[in-house]
Structure formats: C-alpha cells, structure tokens
C-alpha cells in the first residue's frame, strides 16, 4: 500500500503546483514588470530554491536561471553534487521572489523588484511553501536571503552555514548561496570563495540532498573542483 499511496500524494502535489502555475501565468498585477511569468516545472520536491527574479532572456527561454548566471549556478551544483542541470531541475523546485523580469535599472543592470512587487508575488511563494512543505530552502542572492531569513547584513554572515528557520509557517533548514551573476565579484574573491566552497560542501552533505538525488544519473563530464 505504501508505494501507491506515496505516488498518489506526489500526483496531488503536482496537480496543485500546476494549478498555481496557471494562476501565475495569468497574473498581470505589477505594471512595471515585463512578462511573461517565469517558473520551473511542477516538481514535488522537499528542496526549494529561491532566486531574485528572472533576467531579460528567461521569459523567452521559459525557465529560471537559463542564461549566464544559471550556467555558473549549475556548475556549482555539478561540482558539489555530481549531477547536471537537467537532473537538478528534475529534483529541485525552483522559485523566485518575483516571477517577471523587472526591467533595467537606470544605472545599468537589472532593476531590483520594489517592495510592492515583492509583496504581490509573496502570495505565490506562500502557496508553494504550503504545498511543498520544504525541508531545505536555498535562497540565492541577497534579496532572497533577506526574504527568507530577514537578514540585510553582509552575505559573509550567513553563507557557509546551515540555519534553522520558520518560513511561511514551515520549519526548514536554510542554506544561503551568493548570486552567481557575472556582475558580482563576491563569489570570485575572498572571503566569498572560501564561504561558497563551505556552503556547497554543506549542501552535498545534507540528508535531504541524499534523498532527492538517490539514484540520479551522474553528470558527465565531472564538474570542476569545489572552491576551497
């Protein structure tokens, strides 16, 4: 009985996520945001990755972290976990603080979602957390870290450790990562290099990772060594 019951539970989660995605795709609540809405597949995972917002190309490509920053992010995961991008996307639910491209900032670079936009999109995140009941949350970048932990200080204070937090009513381990943007030097200079390496080793050792990736096909070729 256990096998069919578990499968029915998974199907139920997938159906609820798919319904939420249809609502997301119809959302036009933020006039300054540039559509389309971007979201990952309806993965019934206990691991929740939260980014900041899609970039200018993700809408056309139809998936989060689909461009330069994503290539860096998935290289990190390949080095830490031994799995490629496709396998990771099949095993981890990928979300974001905002689901549409915010547009460009006046001084260059992508505009940061404003507080009202974050608040409007938070409803979707709350529902995802309710459906998934994640055991491990991976905030990527300062904005996602702030939303999950309430931390507005230096990234060095939170990266390289596992914290226990209550997020939208669910208790979970939180393992923060820097944003993999090419415009950021944080993960390419010290102490960021060492702290990122420590965070990725903690990620690889986490029991939820072992459960999620049990039986996963290894990436080929193997990824680069982890930063020390």
C-alpha positions in Angstrom: 0.0 0.0 0.0 2.9 2.4 0.7 4.0 2.7 -2.9 0.6 3.6 -4.4 -0.2 5.9 -1.5 3.1 7.8 -2.0 2.5 8.1 -5.7 -1.0 9.4 -5.2 0.4 12.0 -2.8 3.0 13.1 -5.4 0.4 13.4 -8.1 -1.7 15.6 -5.8 1.3 17.9 -5.2 2.0 18.1 -8.9 -1.6 18.9 -9.7 -1.7 21.7 -7.0 1.5 23.2 -8.3 0.3 23.0 -11.9 -2.9 24.9 -10.9 -0.8 27.5 -9.2 1.3 27.9 -12.3 -1.8 28.6 -14.4 -2.7 31.4 -12.0 0.8 32.7 -12.1 0.8 32.8 -15.9 -2.4 34.8 -15.9 -1.1 37.3 -13.4 -0.8 40.9 -14.5 -0.6 42.6 -11.1 2.6 44.6 -11.5 2.5 47.2 -14.3 6.3 47.8 -14.3 7.1 44.2 -14.6 7.9 42.7 -18.1 6.3 39.4 -18.8 5.9 36.6 -19.4 5.9 35.0 -16.0 8.7 32.5 -15.5 8.6 29.4 -13.3 10.1 26.0 -13.2 8.2 22.7 -13.6 5.8 21.3 -11.0 8.5 19.3 -9.2 7.2 17.6 -6.0 10.4 18.3 -4.1 11.2 18.9 -0.5 14.0 21.2 -1.6 13.0 24.8 -2.6 15.4 27.1 -4.4 14.5 30.8 -4.3 16.1 33.3 -6.7 15.5 37.0 -7.0 13.8 37.4 -10.4 14.2 36.3 -14.0 16.6 38.2 -16.3 15.7 39.5 -19.7 16.1 36.2 -21.5 14.4 33.8 -19.1 11.0 34.7 -20.3 11.8 33.7 -23.9 13.5 30.5 -22.8 10.7 29.6 -20.3 12.7 28.6 -17.3 14.5 30.3 -14.4 18.3 30.6 -14.3 18.5 29.9 -18.0 21.3 32.3 -19.0 24.8 33.3 -17.8 24.1 33.3 -14.1 22.4 30.0 -14.4 25.4 28.4 -16.1 27.5 29.5 -13.2 24.9 28.2 -10.7 24.6 24.8 -12.3 28.4 24.5 -12.4 28.4 24.9 -8.7 25.8 22.2 -8.3 27.6 19.9 -10.7 30.8 20.3 -8.7 29.1 19.8 -5.4 26.5 17.1 -6.2 27.8 15.4 -9.3 24.6 16.0 -11.3 24.0 18.1 -14.3 21.5 20.9 -14.9 18.7 18.7 -16.3 18.9 16.3 -13.3 18.9 19.2 -10.8 15.8 20.8 -12.4 14.0 17.4 -12.2 14.7 17.1 -8.5 14.5 20.6 -7.0 11.6 23.1 -7.1 12.9 26.4 -8.4 11.0 29.6 -7.4 11.8 33.3 -7.0 10.9 36.4 -5.0 9.5 37.9 -8.3 8.4 35.9 -11.4 8.6 38.5 -14.1 11.6 40.5 -15.4 11.7 43.8 -13.5 13.4 45.6 -16.4 16.6 47.5 -16.4 17.8 49.9 -13.7 18.7 53.5 -14.6 22.4 52.9 -13.8 22.5 49.7 -15.7 21.9 46.1 -14.6 18.6 44.6 -13.8 16.2 46.5 -11.6 15.5 45.1 -8.2 11.8 44.4 -7.6 10.2 47.0 -5.4 8.5 46.3 -2.1 5.0 46.3 -3.6 6.0 43.9 -6.3 7.7 41.6 -3.8 4.6 41.7 -1.6 2.3 40.8 -4.6 4.4 37.9 -5.6 4.9 36.7 -2.0 1.4 35.1 -2.1 2.6 32.7 -4.7 5.6 31.8 -2.7 3.5 31.2 0.4 1.3 28.8 -1.5 4.3 26.9 -2.9 5.7 26.5 0.6 2.3 25.3 1.8 2.1 22.7 -1.0 5.7 21.5 -0.8 6.4 21.7 2.9 10.2 22.0 2.1 12.8 20.6 4.4 15.7 22.5 2.8 15.5 26.0 1.4 18.2 27.5 -0.8 18.0 31.3 -1.1 20.2 32.5 -3.9 21.4 36.1 -3.6 20.9 38.9 -1.1 17.2 39.7 -1.8 16.2 36.0 -1.5 18.3 35.7 1.7 16.5 38.8 3.1 13.1 37.4 2.3 13.8 34.0 3.9 15.9 35.0 6.9 15.2 38.7 7.3 19.0 39.3 7.0 20.1 42.6 5.5 23.7 42.5 6.5 26.8 41.1 4.8 26.5 37.8 2.9 29.6 36.6 4.8 27.4 36.4 8.0 25.1 33.8 6.5 26.8 31.9 3.8 28.8 28.8 4.7 26.4 27.6 7.4 23.0 25.9 7.8 20.4 27.8 9.7 17.0 26.6 11.0 14.2 29.0 10.2 10.4 29.2 10.0 9.3 30.4 6.6 5.7 30.9 5.8 4.7 28.6 8.6 7.1 25.8 7.7 10.3 24.9 9.7 13.2 24.1 7.4 16.9 24.2 7.1 18.2 27.2 5.2 21.4 27.2 3.3 22.2 30.5 1.6 24.1 31.0 -1.6 25.5 34.1 -3.3 24.0 35.2 -6.5 26.0 33.7 -9.4 25.8 36.9 -11.5 28.8 37.8 -13.6 28.4 41.4 -12.4 29.1 40.3 -8.8 32.6 39.7 -7.6 31.6 38.4 -4.2 31.8 34.7 -5.1 35.1 35.3 -7.0 37.1 37.0 -4.2 37.8 36.2 -0.6 36.1 35.5 1.7 33.4 34.7 -0.8 35.4 31.9 -2.5 36.0 30.0 0.8 32.5 30.6 2.1 30.9 29.4 -1.2 33.1 26.3 -1.1 31.9 25.6 2.5 28.3 26.2 1.6 28.5 23.7 -1.3 30.1 21.1 0.8 27.3 21.5 3.4 24.8 21.2 0.6 26.4 17.9 -0.6 26.3 16.5 2.9 22.7 17.5 3.7 20.4 14.4 4.1 17.6 16.0 2.0 20.0 16.2 -0.9 20.8 12.5 -0.4 17.1 11.6 -0.5 16.3 13.8 -3.5 19.2 12.6 -5.7 19.2 8.9 -4.8 19.6 7.0 -8.0 20.3 10.2 -10.0 22.5 9.8 -13.1 25.9 11.3 -12.6 26.9 14.3 -14.6 29.3 13.8 -17.5 31.9 15.0 -17.7 32.6 15.6 -13.9 32.4 19.2 -12.8 35.3 21.4 -11.7 36.6 21.1 -8.1 34.8 23.0 -5.4 36.4 26.3 -4.3 38.2 25.9 -1.0 
